């Protein structure tokens, strides 16, 4: 049983991310992984899924593209 992965260690995306966005992983000097949702076209980054979806909801309500940079 020692080789079984604990359920909390399994990372699953909460839901699909918008088309054109990617889940980017950077490795810090100390070996820590930092994941973020990235729009390659604008270089916008959101470090939580909730923040990305909040921005998507805002963009839809404001009738702006989710690919437009945040001012």
Secondary structure, 3 states (H helix, E strand, C coil): CCCCCCHHHCCCCCCCCCCCEEEEEEECCCCCEEEEEEECCCCEEECCHHHHHHHHHHHHHHCCCCCCCCC
